[in-house]
């Protein structure tokens, strides 16, 4: 267990003396009475917003958490924070605000929880950056807390098949290629998102939900219970009770957020074929929790954890299908029974992983959503960290469903995503090409936007296995094909990706974990001598972010400070 804080209920400062009468007076105005001042105050925060189906239902779910808190003798106090809908922002200037929103979410929750002296809190998130944002806040505040996932959306149906938001993005590529009509694309658009919940495949939200359950910050079942179900309502209600149990027992987030817990999360993400963004976010959460985790650790697990889940974007099923056959906790039990999961890690139930899993049913016999270890989708993990002279700190490839082990081809270099999209739409990108989009990293974007529109166009035009797409930006969890993101150092930091030119020959080799281009050291230095970087963005939220954010290889965090650069205070 970690060093404990003072177990005195922090909100009891309001009862200590008449000096606190003004504090009590303000709280009486929002519904407190004398009895309330004797109880723990528990924050209930959600990322509710009317901007996206991922979050539209979270305010309603929060009421169940409040009921659970009240039943166990706490006083729930509800508040909200922001969200950016990635699927709506995708391909627009708004996408630059997506990753920064993760840190804004974390900072805003920390500010409220600490500023109001809450004793504990429940955080409820839906869209991609909600989940790591809430987890970073939990780690930074280090008071008893539980995370609840808002749940996955039900699949849409079109021509007898399950579809989702990525079906629409790829449909645009098919339409541009002349493979489907305007009317057909409209039908896909209208059917893809039938109601509340986060995007339905093994994309970033579902990936991070699985990771946070595996890490122990969510109750068993929270990751896979769909958004519009009684199971999700019960999940949120039980979270309200669980946070009171943590407070009573003195169990803190850093008792849960251990190195072994992060190893469990990495294992589950690899087995399920999760999003590349998991690497970025788990590094950031580990930094907040002061756990030693590096980008190189992911390759250690990639080599020994097989890919088992036949889930979209590279597979057949959606996340609700996983719920139907036993859920993430069923997968965890399967892996634990076979020696892949640490069982002695503490969780928000107040029990260990092993104790939780002893109460979990096995995966449904005969199901084919999760393949057996004896016959996996892939014998090793589908997320690979590549290094070489094009990414000396590392880059991240998702190779689930990709048959190509090695791709060598000429670079076609673009300094904006829009330029690359226009080239694809104009059929200027051909088989064998390596499309590179640079100056879109954490600093250069700024904000490290995702390239789902571009990657989906390439796949939709039938080039997913024949054209490689590289960027110092990110990819959506819905992306599949021959893609490599998170190139670090990024172009804006003077990384070698800023020096590559159209026509240079690029090598991507997943067996050697290599990302390089054919250039001599002398020629590279000649190019570097003439390199002029664009000015760093310096206005508003994105300006602050650009000046503070770290390399993606460190999680694109905004509080990574070199202490040697800070003068000693006299």
N, C-alpha and C positions, 0 to 999 in steps of 0.2 A: 504494500500500500504506500501511496505517496504521503509526504508530510501533510498533516491535516491543518486546515484553517481553524479558527475559533468556532466551535460548534454552537455558540450562542446564536439564537435566531437573530439575523441582522435587522429584521423589521421591528424587533422589540425595542429598538432605540426610541420608538414613539411612546413607550410607556415609562421611560426611566425617570422623567422629571417634568415639571411644568414648563421647563425651558422648551420642551418639544410640543407644547400646546399649539403653536402655529402649524406645525406639520400635521398634527392630528386634525386640526380644523379644516385644512384643505382636503384631507382624505374623507372626512365626514361628508363633505359636499359631493363625493362620488360614490357614497353608499356605505362607508365604514361605520361601525358602531363600537362600543366599548369592547365587546367580545372579539371583534375583528382584530383589534390591536394586540390581542394575546396569541394570535395564530400566525403561522408563517405566511408570508406573501409570495405567491407563485406567479411568475410571469407566464402568460400564454401568448406566444407570438406566432403569427403566420404571415406568409407572403401572399395573402389574398389580394386579388386584383381582378378586374373585369376585362383585362387585356388578353387573356389566354385561357383555353380550356384546362391547362395544367393547374391553374390556380383559382378558377372561378368558384369552386366549391369549398375552399379552405376556411372561409369565415364560418360556414355552417359546421364544418368538422370541429373547429375550435370550441364550439359549445359543448361537445362531448368531453373534451379535455377538461374544461372547467367543471363539469359535473363530477369527473373522477377526482379532481383536486379537492372539491368541496366535500365529497363523501369521506375523504381521508383526513379532514380537519384543516385544510389549508384555505387561504383566501385567494382565489384566482383573479388575476388582473390582466386583462387582454390588451394587446397592442399589435400594431402591424409594421411591416417593413416592405421594401420594394421588390419588384421582379422585372426582368426584361424577358420578353417572349422570344426565344431564339428563332423559332420557326417563322415568326412574323418579321423579325429584324433581318433575317437571312438575305444576303445579296443587296442590302441597302446600307447607307451610312450608319444606321442605327445599330448594325452588328458590332461596331467598334465599342459599344457600351456594354456588351454582354459580359465579357470576362471581368471588366472593372466592377460590374454590379456584384460579383461574388464578394469582393472586399468591402464594398459599400454595405452590403447586407450584413457581413460579419461585424463591421465597425458600428453600424446602427444598433444592432442587437446588443453588443457589448456596452455601448453608450447608455442604452435604456436600462439594461439589467443592473449595471454598476451604479449609474446615476440615481436610480430609484431604490437601490438597496434591496432588490428582490433576493429571497432566500434560495430560490431554485427556479427553473423554468422548463416549459415544454415548447419546443420549436416545431412548427409544421410547415413543410415546404413541398413544392410541386415541380416547378420548371428547373432546368439544368443547374443553374448557378445557385439556386436556393439551397440545395443540399450541402455542397461544400461550404457555402457561406454560413449556414447555421452551424455546421460542425466546427468551423474555425472559431466562431463565437463561443461555442461550448468549451473548446480547448482554452481560449484566452481568458474567459471569465473563471473557469474552473470552480464552478459551484454546481451542485447536483442538477442534472439536466437530462432530458430524453428527447430524441428526435423522432418525429413521425413523418413518414412519407405520405403525400396526398394520394398516391396511387396511380396506376397506369390506366389509360383510356381503353375502352372497349374497341376492338377492331372494327373498321368499316367493312362493308361488303360490296363487292362489285363483280358481276358475272360469276357469282358463286365462290369467289375467293376473298380471303381477308386482305384488306389493304390498309395503309396508314399514310401519314403525311409525306413520307419519303416516296411513296408511290406517285404523289403529285409532282414532286421535284423531278423524278425520273421521267414522268409523263411529259414534262416540258421538253426534255431531250428527244423523246420519241416523236413528239409533235414537230419539233424543228427538223427532225430527220425525215419527216413525211410518213412516219409509220402509223400515226393515229390522227384522227380529224379533230377540229375544234370541238365538235360536239362530244366526242369520246373523252377528250381531256376535261371538259366541263363535268361530265358524269363522274369521273374519278375525283375531281375537286369537291363535288358536292357530297360524295359518299365517304371520304377519307376520315373525317373527324366527327363521330356521331354524338359526342357529349363530353362531360368533364373528364379530366385525367391527363397525364403526361404521355408523350408520344410512345406508341405501343411496342416498338421493337426493343432490342438490346442496345438502346441508344444511351445518351449520357445520363438522363434522369434515372432510368431504371438501373443503369450500371452503378451509379452512386448510391442509389437506394440499397442495392445488394451489398455494396461495399460497407455502408454504414451499419447494416444489420450484421454483417460478418465481423465488423470491428467491435460490435457490442453496444453501439449508441442507440439502437432501435430494438423494440421488442421482437421476438420471433414471429415471423409472418408479416411484419410491417412492410417489407420491401415488395412483396408480391400480391398483397391484398389489393384488388382493383379499386379504383376511385369510387365507383357507385355501387357499393355493396354493404350489407350489414356487417361483414367482417371488418371493413375499414372503419366504420363507426365504432365498433367494439375496440378495435386497435387504438383509436385515439382516446377513448374513454379509459382504457387500461393504462395508457401512457400517463394520464393525469394521476392515477393512483400510484403508478410506479415511481413517479418523481417524488412523491411524498415518502415512499419507502426508502428511496436513496437518501433523502434528507434525514430521516430517522436513524438510518444505519451509518450515516457519515461516509457515504461512498461518493467519491468525486470523479469528474471526467478523467483526470490523469491517472486514476486507479485503473481505468478501463483502456485508455489510449496508450498502450504499451507497444514495444517493438513487435512482440508476438501477435498482438491484435492486428497491426498493420500487415503482418505476413499473412494472417487469415484473410484479410480483405483482398490482398493481391492475388492470393490463390483462388478465391471465389470469382474475382473479376476475370482472371485468365480462363478458368473452367467454363464460364458463361460466355466468353467471347465479347467482353465489354468494350466500351469506347476508349479511344486514345486519350480522351480528356481525363480518364481516371488517374493516369500517371501525374498529370499536372496538378490535380486536386488532392490526391493522397500525399504528394510532396508538400503541398501547402498546409494541409491539416497536421501532418507530422511536424512541420516547423513550428506551428502554433502550440503543439503539445510538447515541444522540446524533445522529440524522438529522433534519433539518428537514422534517417532514411535518405538514400540518394537515388538518382536516376539509374545508376548501375545495378542497384539491388533488383530492379525489375527483370533484368536479363537472367539473374540467378534463378528466379522462380519460373521464368518463361521456359527455361530448358527442362524443367522437371514436372510442370503442371500441364496436363493435356487439355485441349479444347473439347468440351463435351456437349455444349448446347447447340441445338439446331434452330437458332433464333435469328430473326431478321436483324440486320440488313443482309447478311450473307446466307441466312438459312431460311427455313420454311415457316416457322411459328412466330407468334407474337407473345408478349409477356403474360398476357392473361392465360395462354395455354400452359405456361409454366405453373401458374397458380393452380390450374385445374389438376395438375399431376403431382402436386406436393410442395411447390413453391421453393423459394431460395433456402428456407430452413431445411427442406427435404434434401436439397443438393448439398447443403453443409453437412447434414447427417451422413449422407453417402460418402462424402470426402473424409469426414472424421473417422468413420468406421474403417477406412482404408489408409489411415495414417497421414493424411494431407493437412489436417487442421489441428492447431493447438487447442486442447480442451480445457486447460486450466486458466484461461483468460476470464477476468471478471466482466460482467455485462450489466446493463441497466435493469435487469430483473433482480439484481442482488445475488444472482447465482452465476456460476461459471458457464462457459460455452458447453462443456460436457454435460452439466446438469440440465441445461436447457434442452439439449438435443436428446437426452434420455426420454423426454416427454413428446418428442416429435415423431410422426408417422414416417415410414419409409416412402420413397417415391412410388407412385402407382405401378404395380406390376404390368409389364407389357407396353408401357408408354415409350414413345420414341422422340420426345422433346429433348431429353437428356440421354445421350448415348453412354453405353457402359465403358469403363476404363479399358476393357479388352478390345473395344472397337470404337475408338474416339473419332470425332470429326477431324482431329489433327493430333498427332502424338505429343506435340509440345504446344506452348501457349501462342495465341495469335497476335500478341502485342510485343513488338521487338524494338529495342533501342539500337539504332544504327550509329556508327561513328566513322570518321574518315576526314579527309581534308575539306569536305563540304559541310561537315558538322562535327567540329572537334570536341564540343561539349555534349553532343548527342542530338538525335532526331528520333521520332517515334513513327513506326509503321504498323498498320493493322493489316494482317495478311490472311485473316479468316476468309476462306473461300477463294483465295488467290492461288492459282496453279503455278504462276510464274515464280521461279526461285531466284532468277537473275535477269536483270534487264539492263542492256547497254544501248544507249541511243543519244542522239544529238539534243542539246538543250534548246528550248525556245523560251526566252526569258522575258518576263513582264514585271513591271513595277507596280501594277494594280490588278486586282481581280477582274475589274470590268474589261480591261484590255484583253485579258486571257479569255473571258467569256465571248467577247466579240470575235476573237480568232477562231474559237471552236464553232460558233454559229456560222461563221463564214467558210467553214471547212478548210481552214488553214492549218489545222492540226491533223496529222496523219499517223498511221501506225508506226510505232517505233520511237515516236517523239517523247521527250521528257519536258513537260511543261513546268516551268518554275515561276512561282509568284512570290516576290520578295518585297521588303519594306512594309510588311504587314504583321510583324511580330508584336510583342507586348509594347515596346517603345515605338516602333515604326508605324504601326497601324494608325494611331496608337490603339491598343486594346486587343490585338491578336484575333481578328475576326475569323470566323469559320468559312470554309469554302464549299459548303454543301451545294450551292447553286451550280458552281463550276464542276464539281466532281459528279453531280447527278447528270449534268449535260453530257459529260464524257461517257458515262455509263449508258445513258439513254440513247446515245448515238452508236452504241455497240463497240466502244473502244476501251471498255473497262480493263481488259487484260492486255491491251496492246499499247496504251499510252500511259506513261507514268506521270503523276502529278506531285510536285514537291513544293513546299512552302515553309517560310518561317512563321506563318500563321497557324491556324488550327483547322481541324476537320470536325464536323458534326459526328455524333455517335451513329447517325444514319448513313454515314459515308461508307462505301465499300469500293473495291477495285484496287489498283496498284497506286497507293497514295502514301506519302511520307510527309508528316508535319512536324512542327515544333523545332525546326532547324535552329540550332544554337552553336555559337553566337549568331544572333539575328543580323540582318543586313544593316539595320540602324546602329548597331554596335560595332560595325566594321567587320563582321564575320565574313568568311570567304564566300558566302552566298552573294555578297555584294559585289564580288569580283568576277563571278562567272559570266560568260557572254554567250549569246546565241551561237550555236554551232559547236561549242565545247562538248566533248563526249563524256557522258555521265554514266556511272556504274552504280546500280542498286543490287545488292546481293544479300538476301536474307539468311543464307547459310553462314556466310562470313560476317554477318552483321555490319556490312560496309556501305557507306554512302560517300562517294568520291567523284572527282572529275579529273580528267587527264590533262595535267598541266605541270610544268617543271617549277621547282621552287624559285628559280630566277625569274621566270615569267610572272609568277604569282606576285612576287615582290615589286616587279615593275608596274603591274596593274595597281598594286596597293599605293604606290607612290603617287599615282595620279588620281586616286579615289577622292571624290568630294561628297561627303554625306549631306543629305538634306537637313535643314534645321529641325531640331526637335520641337514637336508640337507644344505650345505653351499657353493654352487658354482653357479655363474652366476645368471640369472634371477630368477630361482626357489629358489636359496639360499637366495637371497634378500627377495623374497616373503615369504618364510617359517619363516624368522626372524621378519617380519613386520606384517603379517596378523593376524587379530582378529578371534575370534570364529565365526562360521557360524551363531550362534544365534544373532550376531550383524551385520550380512551381509557380513562377510569375507572381511572387509575393511582394507586398508593398511595405514590409517592415524588416527587410533584410539589410542591416546596417553593418558596415565595417567599423568595428569599435576602435581600430587603430587610427581612424580618420577623425575621431571625436576628441577634441582637446580635453585634458583633465580639468575638472572644475576646481577652481582655487577656493 
